[in-house]
Amino acid sequence: MNIYVGNLAPEVTEAELTDAFKAFGQVKTAEVKRELFSGASKGFGFVEMPGKQHSLDAIAGLNGKDFHGRPLRVNEA
């Protein structure tokens, strides 16, 4: 399942996203969307998890959770 992760702090990396979601199951990919030329974070990204139940657990567990000083917005993409 593909999961949208919004309200990311500018310094958040793909590795940190992977670590946060690994607590709920296997993570296939994690990507922070970035500006094409500057490379600056756009403040959102996507995480793909192969198991539907693990994905739903991650959405429930991480939506609204403080991450780098900001509450995450996490839902199905």
Secondary structure, 3 states (H helix, E strand, C coil): CEEEEECCCCCCCHHHHHHHHHCCCCCCEEEEEECCCCCCEEEEEEEECCCHHHHHHHHHHHCCCEECCEECEEEEC
